[in-house]
Amino acid sequence: MTSSQNQNSNFQDYLPLMANKLGGDGLIGELCNGFNLLMDGEKGVITFDSLKKNSALLGLQDLSDDDLRSMLKEGDFDGDEALNQMEFCVLMFRLSPELMEESQFLLEEALLQEFKDSC
């Protein structure tokens, strides 16, 4: 088992807990703080170098270069090999299955309510 597989099997998803405790605005604020910790101060985005340099701040110092590149690639929607703040936040939500399920549930409830209101 590789180090990244081992870390993934020990991964605990704290994002839903943070969302419940902080609320939506608080969670977004914390995600912005995380982005600011990892970004390259001159470029304003998370690059491979800034992620490698700052990943230890989040307890990710044992990730390999390939793992870090995979993380960047997973969230990089515009193909610039870096993560802007929006890409980072979307990636954090995508990596949180429980929060994605909760978001899906809330969307379905809102749509049902909208349908009921329109009838």
Secondary structure, DSSP 8 states (H G I E B T S, - for coil): --HHHHHHHT----HHHHHHHHHHHHHHHHHHHHHHHHSBTTTTBB-HHHHHHHGGGGT-TT--HHHHHHHHHHH-SSSSSSB-HHHHHHHHHHT-HHHHHHHHHHHHHHHHHHHHHH-
